[in-house]
Amino acid sequence: MRFKSKKSEFDHFSRLAGEWWEKNGKFKVLHDIQPIRIKYIQNVINKKKLDKIKILDVGCGGGLISEGMSKLGAKVTGIDFVEENINAAKLHSSENNLNINYMVKDFEKEHIKSKFDIIVIFEVLEHLDDWESFLKKIKLNLKPNGALIISTINKNLISKFFAIDLAENLLNWIPKNTHNYHKFIKPEELEFFLSNNNFKKIKIKGMVYDPFKSSWKLNDNSKINYFCSCFNS
Ligand SMILES: C[S@@+](CC[C@H](N)C(=O)[O-])C[C@H]1O[C@@H](n2cnc3c(N)ncnc32)[C@H](O)[C@@H]1O
């Protein structure tokens, strides 16, 4: 399939909804990189605690990032277009006594009115038909000087090999058909778009797997997975 349709993205994540909180399940990699992701967010805004900071977690899935930020004191809203994901997120947060505002929303079609200090979009852009329109819309929910924090996958033959051929098809780290090469985004494209849309202080940081330590780390190699942070004007 050349370009994965929105319906197949939806069906894919609906089928996996029961797996979000299985540490060794289908989302194991997201659990493994969770500490790096939370630390990255803290570093972008120079704060260890996120007390009362209003955060929107777009495409929150089962709420891994929403919970991580809520535990640091943030007021979190998590949205996802798959109802089963939001149900899993609500159940898990209530079992852990966390107060997170979860909503079923397709951000490509619907919008929300509130403005946020931080908007996090982790591992979502590479599942969208039109990430540029999506980000233009998201910008309307960001306060002036608010931070937009993204993680996604670069587009080149190395990222295709590692993220799809190896991680999905050979090692089964990620469920098969999670990713579609044609939807990957080069950091240069993302930076170009963000600066044309009046975002400032745009920074890119790579994340790589160290096979010798069997762990992930941040570094300057953004050839495969990378983070991008920037601030609203
Ligand atoms: C790979 S998961 C990432 C989950 C979470 N952000 C994380 O990193 O732990 C991608 C998520 O984006 C959601 N998603 C995809 N398109 C969406 C849309 N148009 N509106 C809202 N959520 C969407 C999917 O349902 C899925 O839960």
The ligand as an SDF file (V2000), in Angstrom:
LIG
                    3D

 27 29  0  0  0  0  0  0  0  0999 V2000
    1.8080    5.8920   17.8020 C   0  0  0  0  0  0  0  0  0  0  0  0
    0.4550    6.4200   18.7210 S   0  0  0  0  0  0  0  0  0  0  0  0
    1.2430    7.5580   19.8360 C   0  0  0  0  0  0  0  0  0  0  0  0
    0.5590    7.6510   21.1670 C   0  0  0  0  0  0  0  0  0  0  0  0
    1.1550    8.6460   22.1590 C   0  0  0  0  0  0  0  0  0  0  0  0
    1.2560    9.9690   21.5860 N   0  0  0  0  0  0  0  0  0  0  0  0
    2.5030    8.1960   22.6360 C   0  0  0  0  0  0  0  0  0  0  0  0
    3.4960    8.5850   22.0020 O   0  0  0  0  0  0  0  0  0  0  0  0
    2.6010    7.4820   23.6320 O   0  0  0  0  0  0  0  0  0  0  0  0
   -0.4290    7.5330   17.6440 C   0  0  0  0  0  0  0  0  0  0  0  0
   -1.7690    7.9640   18.2240 C   0  0  0  0  0  0  0  0  0  0  0  0
   -2.3200    9.0230   17.4340 O   0  0  0  0  0  0  0  0  0  0  0  0
   -3.7230    8.8500   17.3750 C   0  0  0  0  0  0  0  0  0  0  0  0
   -4.2240    9.6380   16.2260 N   0  0  0  0  0  0  0  0  0  0  0  0
   -3.9180    9.4690   14.9230 C   0  0  0  0  0  0  0  0  0  0  0  0
   -4.5850   10.3740   14.1580 N   0  0  0  0  0  0  0  0  0  0  0  0
   -5.2960   11.1560   15.0050 C   0  0  0  0  0  0  0  0  0  0  0  0
   -6.1860   12.2710   14.8210 C   0  0  0  0  0  0  0  0  0  0  0  0
   -6.4750   12.7420   13.6070 N   0  0  0  0  0  0  0  0  0  0  0  0
   -6.7450   12.8670   15.9180 N   0  0  0  0  0  0  0  0  0  0  0  0
   -6.4740   12.3770   17.1480 C   0  0  0  0  0  0  0  0  0  0  0  0
   -5.6560   11.2980   17.3800 N   0  0  0  0  0  0  0  0  0  0  0  0
   -5.0750   10.6980   16.3230 C   0  0  0  0  0  0  0  0  0  0  0  0
   -3.8780    7.3390   17.2690 C   0  0  0  0  0  0  0  0  0  0  0  0
   -5.1490    6.8760   17.6340 O   0  0  0  0  0  0  0  0  0  0  0  0
   -2.8090    6.8520   18.2320 C   0  0  0  0  0  0  0  0  0  0  0  0
   -3.3010    6.6900   19.5460 O   0  0  0  0  0  0  0  0  0  0  0  0
  1  2  1  0
  2  3  1  0
  2 10  1  0
  3  4  1  0
  4  5  1  0
  5  6  1  0
  5  7  1  0
  7  8  2  0
  7  9  1  0
 10 11  1  0
 11 12  1  0
 11 26  1  0
 12 13  1  0
 13 14  1  0
 13 24  1  0
 14 15  1  0
 14 23  1  0
 15 16  2  0
 16 17  1  0
 17 18  1  0
 17 23  2  0
 18 19  1  0
 18 20  2  0
 20 21  1  0
 21 22  2  0
 22 23  1  0
 24 25  1  0
 24 26  1  0
 26 27  1  0
M  CHG  2   2   1   9  -1
M  END
$$$$
